[in-house]
Amino acid sequence: MPDFSTLALPHIAKLHAYTPGLQPTGPGWVKLNTNECPYAPSPHVAEALRREIGDDGASLRLYPNPKSTPLRAAAAKLHDLREENVIIGNGSDDLLNLLIRACCTQDAAAGFTLPSYSLYPVLVEIQDGRSSVIEFDRTMRLPVEKIAGSTARAFFLTSPNAPTGVAFSNAELERVLASFRGLLVVDEAYAPFAQENAVPLLPRYPNLVVVRTLSKAYALAGIRVGYALAHAEVIDLLDRVRDSYNVNRLSQAAALAALGDQAYYGGVIAKVQATRDGGVRELAERRGWFTYPSQANFIFTEPKNARGESGPAVAQAAWNFLYARKVLVRHFPSHALTASFLRLSVGTDGEMGVLRETFDAWLKS
Ligand SMILES: Cc1ncc(COP(=O)(O)O)c(C=O)c1O
């Protein structure tokens, strides 16, 4: 058998692939590790899927709308923009990938902060591009001046940030945009749970790209749809590198139904926010664990053991205890600013009750 790694390009042969959160298949898990929505999508979604499939699935013979045109129109209407300002992706990961493909090489860096969404460096590595990394400190305040002065061709800023949940204000983004000359890509996967978002800045800043997903607030992680909003010329560039049929027929139908039911999702978002705020209070005030203020659908907290100690080993021990009891959360041991923390996706109130009781049991163990 040939050594396939010698056939691949050298940077691919040594690539460290992105590690997605665990997706357990057995029953009985309280799954709070990948920030999915704990509630079902709008009932209109299942109706739209049934309609699209029909009695015999005959429509599936045909390719989908190549540009997802009806969805572009719906997203444009939702955000008070024009269809030419929207592109639809097979999940927002697809759009992040298109942005890197379009902009990044060894000579043209892609910038991002650390910590943030760990897919960005992997996409850069796949492209054999260059990363320009700006580190947070423990305050998690935005290093505005450093980003504003970055020479990156595209800078990816997650707001609210992952895995901390800390959101950045439009005033801070405007200070970056005042001097940054590359594309500022604000990854707003969690913005529907936040107080503010960058969409109102789009008409004034042609180098701003806002990326959204239907995986979180719209409860459609399984359907894989995201969209990006930007100046028409930026969208045109991304369309050039997009797969011709990047979003399948069923996903387009489901996403269209979801975007059309804003009233339903307003209720879902309010419930998640209320559970989140209760969870932050419980962890920070009752337990006294350092917890970042979250504007997302997850909570980043630094567990303390029964002796009042915290640190990477304590976070790992808490994770292990929860995992053994089928409560799944996320631990990011590879960075000093995240290793002492656990990220807890906001579940239903019932799931959060199980989490609370399991932390209590850990403290007594
Ligand atoms: C910050 C951020 N951006 C993008 C994504 C990817 O979302 P999608 O499911 O739309 O690919 C995630 C998923 O967890 C995320 O945390």
The ligand as a Tripos MOL2 file, in Angstrom:
@<TRIPOS>MOLECULE
LIG
   16    16     1     0     0
SMALL
NO_CHARGES

@<TRIPOS>ATOM
      1 C1        -18.4740   30.8880   17.0180 C.3       1 LIG1
      2 C2        -19.0270   29.8480   16.1180 C.ar      1 LIG1
      3 N1        -19.1020   30.0880   14.8140 N.ar      1 LIG1
      4 C3        -19.5950   29.1820   13.9590 C.ar      1 LIG1
      5 C4        -20.0460   27.9490   14.4100 C.ar      1 LIG1
      6 C5        -20.5090   26.9390   13.4050 C.3       1 LIG1
      7 O1        -21.8420   26.9690   13.2090 O.3       1 LIG1
      8 P1        -22.5320   26.1450   12.0450 P.3       1 LIG1
      9 O2        -23.2480   25.0240   12.7250 O.co2     1 LIG1
     10 O3        -23.4630   27.1190   11.4150 O.co2     1 LIG1
     11 O4        -21.4880   25.6720   11.0900 O.co2     1 LIG1
     12 C6        -19.9940   27.6490   15.7600 C.ar      1 LIG1
     13 C7        -20.4410   26.3460   16.2280 C.2       1 LIG1
     14 O5        -20.3590   25.9470   17.3450 O.2       1 LIG1
     15 C8        -19.4630   28.6160   16.6370 C.ar      1 LIG1
     16 O6        -19.3590   28.3730   17.9480 O.3       1 LIG1
@<TRIPOS>BOND
     1     1     2 1
     2     2     3 ar
     3     2    15 ar
     4     3     4 ar
     5     4     5 ar
     6     5     6 1
     7     5    12 ar
     8     6     7 1
     9     7     8 1
    10     8     9 2
    11     8    10 1
    12     8    11 1
    13    12    13 1
    14    12    15 ar
    15    13    14 2
    16    15    16 1
@<TRIPOS>SUBSTRUCTURE
     1 LIG1         1 GROUP 0 **** ****
